[in-house]
Amino acid sequence: MSGHPAFEAIIDERVPEGLGGRMYGLYPALVTDVSDPDSQGRVKVVLPWAPDPSGGRYEAWARLATLMAGNGRGTWFIPDVNDEVLVGFEAGDPRRPYVLGALWNGSDAPPESMDGAGRNARKVIHSRNGVTLTLDDTDGQESLVLQTPAGQTVTLKDGPGSIEVKDANGNTVKLESSGITLTTSSKLSVSASTVEISAASKLSVTSGAVEFSASSFKVTSGTVELSAGSISASAGISKFAGLLRADAVMTNSVIGTTYTPGGGNTL
């Protein structure tokens, strides 16, 4: 075009050709080793379709094009041995491959399948042993689920909003708009130097039996009410300050001179 200088592409002769000649474009390859001797996060790849695939002629350590990489930071998703990957070569040199991504094939199937409606709402990270992170973008029911193969799960869900932690034994902790619920099939233990429980309106404890064990026990309240078919108190000495009223008193013995049996008397 007039007014523009003409350019001619020239291949730098200093760029090595490689043992198999230049290879431009993208190629499928197999991972053969993940233990990079230089600790650079590389994997060794081989081109199984090339001549002499097992002789090492087309085998080289490949750098990974990852989501983020920097000094001591980035994402660490290394393919496994025998995984199929897609590689390209620096300036066409087969000795300098780059892994651009991983590939499923007829033998290695994906861990998920597309829903029938094609909404593509789920995004999943699924490890070799089955540790799974699932992001679900279903409208109004968005969620994030972290799950282990044994069934330990953490679920964050919208619509209605809740957070649930569950283990394989059926123990759960659930946070939702109605409150926080702890559920266990066996024993719930709380251990701390100090435990404080505060309720703005009401604190309820319901159980077949309630036991308290302490070096000292103190109850401070404007009014204390005890209602039971029978109340037993056992102590070396019992002290009461103030007026004690009782509809009926039965005793096996009386020690002291200030109590006289009879209605309306004080103890």
C-alpha positions as CSV (number, residue, x, y, z in Angstrom):
1,M,0.0,0.0,0.0
2,S,1.3,3.5,-0.9
3,G,2.6,5.5,2.0
4,H,3.5,2.5,4.1
5,P,6.9,0.8,4.1
6,A,7.1,-2.8,3.1
7,F,8.2,-5.4,5.6
8,E,9.5,-8.9,5.0
9,A,9.4,-11.5,7.7
10,I,12.9,-13.0,8.3
11,I,13.5,-16.0,10.5
12,D,16.4,-15.5,12.8
13,E,18.9,-18.1,12.0
14,R,20.1,-18.1,15.6
15,V,16.9,-19.7,16.7
16,P,17.6,-23.5,17.0
17,E,15.8,-25.8,14.7
18,G,15.5,-28.7,17.2
19,L,16.0,-32.4,16.5
20,G,12.8,-32.8,14.6
21,G,12.8,-29.5,12.7
22,R,10.5,-26.6,13.3
23,M,6.9,-27.3,14.5
24,Y,4.5,-24.5,14.2
25,G,0.9,-24.6,15.4
26,L,-0.6,-26.5,18.3
27,Y,-0.2,-30.3,19.0
28,P,-1.7,-32.8,21.4
29,A,0.9,-34.3,23.8
30,L,1.0,-36.6,26.8
31,V,2.5,-35.8,30.2
32,T,5.2,-38.3,31.2
33,D,6.8,-36.7,34.3
34,V,5.8,-34.0,36.8
35,S,8.9,-33.9,39.0
36,D,10.7,-30.9,37.5
37,P,14.4,-31.2,38.5
38,D,14.7,-27.4,38.4
39,S,11.5,-26.8,40.5
40,Q,10.0,-24.5,37.9
41,G,6.6,-26.1,37.8
42,R,7.2,-27.7,34.4
43,V,6.0,-31.1,33.2
44,K,7.7,-33.4,30.7
45,V,5.7,-34.0,27.6
46,V,6.0,-36.4,24.7
47,L,4.3,-36.3,21.3
48,P,2.9,-39.8,21.0
49,W,2.0,-39.5,17.3
50,A,5.6,-38.4,16.3
51,P,8.3,-40.9,15.1
52,D,10.0,-42.7,17.9
53,P,7.6,-41.5,20.6
54,S,9.3,-43.6,23.3
55,G,12.9,-42.8,22.4
56,G,13.0,-39.3,23.9
57,R,13.6,-37.5,20.6
58,Y,10.3,-35.6,20.9
59,E,10.2,-35.4,24.7
60,A,11.0,-32.2,26.6
61,W,10.2,-30.2,29.7
62,A,7.4,-27.8,29.1
63,R,6.4,-24.6,30.9
64,L,2.8,-24.2,31.9
65,A,0.6,-21.3,30.8
66,T,-1.3,-20.9,34.1
67,L,-3.9,-18.4,35.3
68,M,-1.4,-16.4,37.3
69,A,2.3,-16.7,37.9
70,G,4.8,-14.6,39.8
71,N,7.5,-14.8,42.4
72,G,6.1,-17.2,45.1
73,R,2.5,-16.7,43.9
74,G,0.0,-17.9,41.3
75,T,-2.2,-20.9,40.7
76,W,-0.9,-24.4,41.1
77,F,-2.7,-26.8,38.9
78,I,-0.2,-29.4,37.6
79,P,-1.6,-32.0,35.2
80,D,-1.0,-35.7,36.1
81,V,1.1,-38.2,34.3
82,N,-0.7,-39.6,31.2
83,D,-2.9,-36.5,31.0
84,E,-3.4,-35.2,27.5
85,V,-2.4,-31.6,27.1
86,L,-2.2,-29.1,24.2
87,V,1.3,-27.7,23.5
88,G,2.8,-25.1,21.3
89,F,6.5,-24.4,20.6
90,E,8.6,-21.3,21.1
91,A,9.6,-20.1,17.6
92,G,8.6,-23.6,16.4
93,D,11.4,-25.3,18.3
94,P,10.2,-28.7,19.6
95,R,12.7,-28.5,22.4
96,R,10.9,-25.5,23.9
97,P,7.2,-26.6,24.4
98,Y,4.6,-24.7,26.4
99,V,1.5,-26.4,27.8
100,L,-1.5,-24.2,26.9
101,G,-4.2,-26.4,28.5
102,A,-5.5,-29.8,29.2
103,L,-7.8,-32.0,27.0
104,W,-10.4,-34.6,27.6
105,N,-10.7,-37.4,25.1
106,G,-12.4,-40.7,24.4
107,S,-10.6,-42.4,27.3
108,D,-10.5,-39.5,29.8
109,A,-14.1,-38.2,30.3
110,P,-15.0,-34.9,32.1
111,P,-16.2,-35.1,35.7
112,E,-19.5,-33.3,34.9
113,S,-22.0,-33.2,32.1
114,M,-24.1,-30.4,30.7
115,D,-27.6,-30.0,32.1
116,G,-30.4,-30.8,29.7
117,A,-31.4,-27.2,29.3
118,G,-27.9,-26.1,28.4
119,R,-27.9,-23.4,31.1
120,N,-24.2,-24.1,31.9
121,A,-24.8,-22.9,35.5
122,R,-22.2,-25.1,37.1
123,K,-18.5,-24.6,37.3
124,V,-16.5,-27.4,39.0
125,I,-13.0,-28.1,40.2
126,H,-12.6,-31.9,40.7
127,S,-9.4,-33.4,41.9
128,R,-8.0,-36.8,41.1
129,N,-9.3,-38.3,44.4
130,G,-12.6,-36.5,44.3
131,V,-12.2,-33.3,46.3
132,T,-14.8,-31.0,44.6
133,L,-15.4,-27.3,44.5
134,T,-18.7,-26.5,42.8
135,L,-20.0,-23.0,41.9
136,D,-23.7,-23.0,40.9
137,D,-25.1,-19.9,39.2
138,T,-28.7,-21.1,39.1
139,D,-30.8,-17.9,39.3
140,G,-32.0,-17.3,42.8
141,Q,-30.2,-20.4,44.2
142,E,-26.6,-19.5,43.7
143,S,-24.3,-21.6,45.8
144,L,-20.7,-22.7,46.5
145,V,-20.0,-26.3,47.8
146,L,-16.7,-27.7,48.9
147,Q,-16.9,-31.5,49.4
148,T,-14.4,-34.3,50.2
149,P,-14.7,-37.9,49.0
150,A,-15.8,-39.0,52.5
151,G,-18.7,-36.6,52.6
152,Q,-17.4,-33.6,54.6
153,T,-19.1,-30.5,53.1
154,V,-19.2,-26.8,53.4
155,T,-22.2,-25.2,51.6
156,L,-22.8,-21.4,51.1
157,K,-26.2,-20.9,49.5
158,D,-28.4,-17.9,48.5
159,G,-32.2,-18.0,48.2
160,P,-32.7,-18.5,51.1
161,G,-29.3,-17.5,52.5
162,S,-27.6,-20.1,54.6
163,I,-24.1,-21.5,55.5
164,E,-23.8,-25.2,56.5
165,V,-20.9,-27.2,57.6
166,K,-21.5,-31.0,57.7
167,D,-19.3,-34.0,58.4
168,A,-19.7,-37.6,57.4
169,N,-21.0,-38.5,60.8
170,G,-24.1,-36.3,60.5
171,N,-22.8,-33.5,62.7
172,T,-23.9,-30.1,61.3
173,V,-23.6,-26.4,62.0
174,K,-26.1,-24.3,60.1
175,L,-26.4,-20.5,60.0
176,E,-29.6,-19.1,58.5
177,S,-32.0,-16.2,59.0
178,S,-33.9,-18.0,61.8
179,G,-30.7,-18.5,63.8
180,I,-27.8,-20.9,64.3
181,T,-28.3,-24.6,64.7
182,L,-25.8,-27.2,66.0
183,T,-26.7,-30.8,65.5
184,T,-24.8,-33.8,66.7
185,S,-25.8,-37.5,67.1
186,S,-23.4,-38.0,70.1
187,K,-21.7,-35.4,72.3
188,L,-21.3,-31.6,72.1
189,S,-18.3,-30.3,74.1
190,V,-17.4,-26.6,74.8
191,S,-14.0,-25.9,76.4
192,A,-12.6,-22.5,77.2
193,S,-11.1,-20.4,80.0
194,T,-14.3,-18.4,80.2
195,V,-17.7,-19.2,78.6
196,E,-20.4,-16.5,78.6
197,I,-24.0,-17.0,77.4
198,S,-26.2,-14.0,76.9
199,A,-29.8,-14.0,75.8
200,A,-31.8,-10.7,75.3
201,S,-35.1,-12.3,76.1
202,K,-35.0,-16.0,77.0
203,L,-32.6,-18.8,77.6
204,S,-34.1,-22.3,77.4
205,V,-32.5,-25.6,78.3
206,T,-34.5,-28.8,77.6
207,S,-33.1,-32.2,78.5
208,G,-33.9,-35.5,80.1
209,A,-31.4,-34.6,82.8
210,V,-29.3,-31.5,83.6
211,E,-26.1,-31.7,85.8
212,F,-23.9,-28.8,87.0
213,S,-20.5,-29.5,88.6
214,A,-18.4,-26.6,89.9
215,S,-16.3,-25.5,92.9
216,S,-18.8,-22.8,93.4
217,F,-22.2,-22.0,91.9
218,K,-23.9,-18.6,92.0
219,V,-27.3,-17.5,90.7
220,T,-28.3,-13.8,90.7
221,S,-31.8,-12.9,89.8
222,G,-34.7,-10.8,90.9
223,T,-36.8,-13.9,91.2
224,V,-35.9,-17.6,91.1
225,E,-38.7,-20.2,90.6
226,L,-38.2,-23.9,91.0
227,S,-41.0,-26.3,90.1
228,A,-40.7,-30.0,90.5
229,G,-42.4,-33.1,92.0
230,S,-39.5,-33.3,94.4
231,I,-36.4,-31.2,95.1
232,S,-33.5,-32.6,97.1
233,A,-30.7,-30.5,98.5
234,S,-27.7,-31.9,100.3
235,A,-25.1,-29.8,102.0
236,G,-23.0,-29.7,105.2
237,I,-24.5,-26.3,106.0
238,S,-27.3,-24.4,104.3
239,K,-27.7,-20.7,104.8
240,F,-30.6,-18.5,103.9
241,A,-30.6,-14.7,104.3
242,G,-33.9,-12.9,104.4
243,L,-37.4,-14.2,104.8
244,L,-38.1,-17.9,103.9
245,R,-41.7,-18.9,103.5
246,A,-42.9,-22.5,103.2
247,D,-46.4,-23.8,102.9
248,A,-45.3,-27.0,104.7
249,V,-42.1,-28.1,106.4
250,M,-41.1,-31.6,107.4
251,T,-37.9,-32.3,109.3
252,N,-36.3,-35.2,111.0
253,S,-34.5,-33.0,113.6
254,V,-34.3,-29.4,114.6
255,I,-31.0,-27.8,115.8
256,G,-31.3,-24.4,117.3
257,T,-33.8,-22.4,119.5
258,T,-35.2,-20.0,116.9
259,Y,-37.6,-22.3,115.2
260,T,-41.0,-23.1,116.8
261,P,-43.3,-25.5,114.8
262,G,-46.5,-23.8,114.0
263,G,-48.2,-21.9,111.2
264,G,-46.8,-18.5,110.4
265,N,-43.5,-19.0,112.3
266,T,-40.2,-18.0,110.7
267,L,-37.2,-20.2,110.1
